[in-house]
Amino acid sequence: MTTTQDVADVVSDAYETVAEKLRALERDGVIESKLFGNERVWVVPEDTDTPDVASDETPIPTDTRAPPDV
């Protein structure tokens, strides 16, 4: 999670400029914000439009190690 100040520290814009750009991205649905105490944090929402695996497909295993000898 990233704060407005974190972004302002990385780019060469003033805090208020960064805050406005982040709010514009939020309005466009590119990012989301959440409040933690008095601090607003910015996150990129998960892409839920496309499932990783179609329901009729067998999922690809992520463990490529050979199965243990039994």
Backbone bond lengths (Angstrom), bond angles and torsions (degrees), N, CA, C in turn:
res aa  C-N    CA-C-N  psi(-1)  N-CA   C-N-CA  omega(-1)  CA-C   N-CA-C  phi
1 M - - - 1.450 - - 1.521 108.52 -
2 T 1.290 115.34 142.05 1.449 121.52 -172.93 1.520 110.01 -125.12
3 T 1.316 116.51 136.21 1.456 120.92 176.73 1.527 109.79 -92.12
4 T 1.317 115.67 165.83 1.463 120.72 176.52 1.520 109.85 -59.57
5 Q 1.326 117.17 -40.68 1.457 120.29 179.87 1.522 111.30 -64.71
6 D 1.344 117.92 -36.33 1.467 120.78 176.52 1.526 110.30 -57.84
7 V 1.329 116.34 -44.79 1.463 120.54 179.91 1.522 110.05 -67.22
8 A 1.332 117.28 -44.61 1.460 121.38 -179.55 1.526 111.32 -61.27
9 D 1.328 117.51 -32.70 1.460 120.92 178.66 1.527 111.90 -68.29
10 V 1.335 116.97 -27.16 1.465 120.89 -176.08 1.525 111.91 -89.92
11 V 1.314 117.13 -38.03 1.464 120.23 -178.82 1.521 110.15 -95.35
12 S 1.295 116.37 169.94 1.471 120.94 -176.19 1.523 112.66 -97.26
13 D 1.328 117.32 29.42 1.458 120.79 179.50 1.524 110.32 -108.87
14 A 1.323 115.49 158.92 1.459 121.28 177.44 1.527 109.59 -69.67
15 Y 1.313 116.24 156.96 1.466 122.62 -178.54 1.528 111.15 -53.25
16 E 1.332 117.99 -48.52 1.467 121.92 -177.35 1.529 111.49 -63.46
17 T 1.331 117.46 -36.75 1.463 121.18 177.14 1.517 110.35 -64.64
18 V 1.322 116.40 -44.46 1.464 121.58 178.53 1.528 110.12 -63.23
19 A 1.322 116.98 -43.79 1.461 121.00 -179.78 1.527 110.74 -59.58
20 E 1.320 117.45 -42.87 1.469 120.73 179.86 1.524 111.04 -66.66
21 K 1.326 117.30 -40.72 1.464 120.18 178.65 1.531 110.88 -65.07
22 L 1.320 117.32 -39.02 1.459 120.64 177.98 1.527 110.79 -66.73
23 R 1.324 117.86 -40.52 1.466 120.67 177.13 1.531 110.91 -63.41
24 A 1.342 116.97 -37.52 1.467 120.51 177.76 1.531 110.39 -65.30
25 L 1.318 117.15 -41.71 1.467 120.65 176.93 1.526 110.72 -62.98
26 E 1.332 116.10 -36.62 1.459 119.77 177.98 1.537 110.47 -66.69
27 R 1.321 117.30 -42.91 1.469 120.91 177.96 1.528 111.15 -60.49
28 D 1.328 116.08 -34.37 1.472 121.07 179.69 1.522 112.65 -80.46
29 G 1.332 117.26 -5.01 1.458 121.07 178.67 1.513 114.79 81.33
30 V 1.333 117.29 11.65 1.463 121.13 -178.62 1.524 110.86 -78.15
31 I 1.331 116.77 -37.88 1.458 122.27 178.86 1.520 109.20 -132.47
32 E 1.316 115.54 167.79 1.465 121.87 176.31 1.516 108.18 -126.22
33 S 1.325 115.64 157.03 1.464 119.36 175.24 1.516 109.17 -124.21
34 K 1.327 114.67 153.17 1.458 122.04 177.00 1.515 107.46 -139.77
35 L 1.322 116.05 148.53 1.460 120.24 177.08 1.520 109.49 -98.55
36 F 1.307 115.75 130.17 1.459 123.01 172.61 1.518 106.28 -121.57
37 G 1.325 115.65 101.94 1.459 118.82 -174.09 1.513 108.42 66.17
38 N 1.325 117.20 -123.88 1.461 122.23 178.16 1.520 112.33 -98.06
39 E 1.316 117.20 7.90 1.464 121.51 -174.30 1.527 110.90 -109.91
40 R 1.321 116.46 129.36 1.468 121.30 174.41 1.520 107.93 -92.03
41 V 1.321 115.65 131.49 1.462 120.73 177.12 1.518 108.60 -118.02
42 W 1.316 115.46 151.25 1.455 122.46 -176.46 1.521 108.83 -114.66
43 V 1.328 115.72 135.75 1.465 121.07 179.22 1.523 109.40 -136.72
44 V 1.333 115.16 152.28 1.456 121.06 173.85 1.523 106.54 -90.37
45 P 1.328 117.58 121.67 1.464 118.91 -177.86 1.524 111.02 -66.95
46 E 1.337 114.94 153.94 1.457 119.64 177.67 1.522 109.15 -70.59
47 D 1.313 115.55 146.26 1.464 120.94 177.93 1.513 108.37 -82.17
48 T 1.325 116.28 106.28 1.464 120.43 -178.78 1.519 111.99 -106.55
49 D 1.343 116.73 5.80 1.455 119.70 -179.20 1.525 112.72 -70.39
50 T 1.310 116.99 -34.88 1.455 120.62 -177.33 1.513 109.76 -120.62
51 P 1.306 117.58 122.81 1.465 118.66 177.19 1.518 110.64 -68.21
52 D 1.332 116.36 150.36 1.456 120.84 178.72 1.523 110.77 -64.65
53 V 1.311 116.62 -36.60 1.458 121.72 -177.92 1.517 107.99 -137.46
54 A 1.309 116.05 131.00 1.461 118.93 175.83 1.522 108.53 -66.25
55 S 1.312 116.44 150.53 1.458 120.31 -173.49 1.525 113.06 -63.09
56 D 1.343 118.54 -24.84 1.459 120.02 -179.08 1.525 113.09 -93.59
57 E 1.329 117.57 3.29 1.465 121.66 178.82 1.518 110.68 -100.53
58 T 1.301 115.17 150.20 1.457 120.51 173.74 1.515 107.56 -79.90
59 P 1.334 118.14 130.05 1.463 119.23 -179.67 1.526 111.41 -66.28
60 I 1.300 115.71 147.27 1.458 121.36 177.76 1.522 107.78 -78.99
61 P 1.337 117.74 128.34 1.462 118.82 -180.00 1.521 110.67 -67.51
62 T 1.323 115.55 143.55 1.456 120.24 178.02 1.515 111.97 -97.53
63 D 1.319 116.93 -11.79 1.456 121.25 178.84 1.523 108.24 -96.51
64 T 1.320 116.81 110.33 1.460 120.80 -175.46 1.533 112.25 -97.18
65 R 1.312 116.76 5.27 1.465 118.58 177.82 1.522 109.78 -72.59
66 A 1.308 115.72 151.00 1.459 120.12 177.47 1.531 108.69 -66.75
67 P 1.337 116.85 146.46 1.463 118.47 179.39 1.523 109.89 -66.27
68 P 1.319 116.85 149.27 1.467 119.52 -178.90 1.527 111.20 -65.51
69 D 1.323 115.40 146.99 1.464 119.78 174.91 1.512 108.70 -68.69
70 V 1.311 116.13 133.78 1.465 120.71 -178.83 1.485 111.00 -105.03
